[in-house]
Amino acid sequence: MTDAWKKQTKAVHSGSRRSQYGEVSEAIYLTQGFVYDTAEQAEARFVELGEDEFIYARYGNPTTRMFEERIAALEGAEDAFATASGMAAVNAALVAPLKAGDHVVAARALFGSCLYILDEILPRFGVEVTLVDGLDLSAWEAALRPDTKLVFFESVSNPTLEVIDVEAVSKLAHAVGALVVVDNVFATPVYSRTLELGADVVVYSATKHIDGQGRTLGGVILGTKEFVRKVAEPYLKHTGAAMSPFTSWIMLKGLETMELRVRAQVASAEALASALVGHPKLARVIYPGHPSHAQHALVQATTGKGGTVVSIDLAGGQEAAFRFLNALEIGIISNNLGDAKTLLTHPATTTHQRLPEEQKVELGITPGLVRISLGIEATEDLVADMLQALDKA
Ligand SMILES: *Cc1c(COP(=O)(O)O)cnc(C)c1O
């Protein structure tokens, strides 16, 4: 196991713990508890856990530990804690380091449940939250204060795919001593350089590209050993958001093929964006990997790739968007993303339905907007499917 390995090699081998049987595929340790040879051994383990020692699956489990070590190796993080869902990871990354009286600055364009934690939960416990336009560095600078303890944003926003400058925002945040927590789902672990660019903590919904096959929910928090073990773990192990060993096994297997899947998805996203830019039925094509995207230069200088999602805005509004969605033969209408199957969402009437009209306008969630999460089907088939559906829109 070496740090010099490429991500593809780490994704297959890092974190493996073989039992005495020498199994090739990782074992599922479907156990809640662990036994001790002696009372003295039990006592010692409760004082301090060694490398291969566990006491209870809410605290840790060998299969879950394999997943944590593998994803940590991929991300270039010292350590990781796996959780039952992406939101459990976001919640812990936000709540564990904060207390009443602290101030938080976050980007406004957020996944709905992330916004709920910032807008509804944290203020109830005396944490003050300021929301800013994540693209506007002067807005970040103006909002940051000496008592700002934490900064939170999605590196690429959903569903309008705005790309935030991780390096610049981290620099501003660190100048006031704030912890930088990044929800990195849309960047994907394959292309992420988020810690290297200056963020302190990275959070993933493993439900997306890591499982990547629509089976199970999961999440992970990555950062320094100090943050993961001294800040996140005490909160998580006592509040019960642990990932189940069976889910951890699915995520381990997901990591093995993630690079292949994500690379295929990105190639299709690039091809689709190129095929759709300038289409007469579209008011906008949003893809960070296309030269027409406002932050294309930033993408080229950081992750290098535009991700697995393309958003399009049909000039004919909601009716045209619905006709397009209903005419698809391969693409499926669903609100997940990062799946092997191509999934399409109409945010204005589903994921972002509850937002007030003015907030939808502010976030660019127009009636014609459709989010396309590319799957691993043949690129030509996907592009042909979108074009024939656009003809009917
Ligand atoms: C899906 C998602 C989440 C939540 O993850 P779950 O696994 O559904 O709990 C959080 N942030 C982003 C950006 C997501 O896409």
PDBQT file of the ligand as one rigid body, heavy atoms in Angstrom, charges set to zero:
ROOT
HETATM    1  C1  LIG A 401     -27.380  13.694  -2.604  1.00  0.00    +0.000 C 
HETATM    2  C2  LIG A 401     -26.653  14.818  -2.027  1.00  0.00    +0.000 A 
HETATM    3  C3  LIG A 401     -26.592  14.994  -0.632  1.00  0.00    +0.000 A 
HETATM    4  C4  LIG A 401     -27.310  14.077   0.335  1.00  0.00    +0.000 C 
HETATM    5  O1  LIG A 401     -26.899  12.762   0.257  1.00  0.00    +0.000 OA
HETATM    6  P1  LIG A 401     -27.841  11.525   0.710  1.00  0.00    +0.000 P 
HETATM    7  O2  LIG A 401     -26.958  10.342   0.513  1.00  0.00    +0.000 OA
HETATM    8  O3  LIG A 401     -29.041  11.554  -0.165  1.00  0.00    +0.000 OA
HETATM    9  O4  LIG A 401     -28.196  11.755   2.139  1.00  0.00    +0.000 OA
HETATM   10  C5  LIG A 401     -25.892  16.089  -0.133  1.00  0.00    +0.000 A 
HETATM   11  N1  LIG A 401     -25.272  16.951  -0.961  1.00  0.00    +0.000 NA
HETATM   12  C6  LIG A 401     -25.309  16.806  -2.312  1.00  0.00    +0.000 A 
HETATM   13  C7  LIG A 401     -24.595  17.804  -3.160  1.00  0.00    +0.000 C 
HETATM   14  C8  LIG A 401     -25.999  15.740  -2.885  1.00  0.00    +0.000 A 
HETATM   15  O5  LIG A 401     -26.028  15.612  -4.214  1.00  0.00    +0.000 OA
ENDROOT
TORSDOF 0
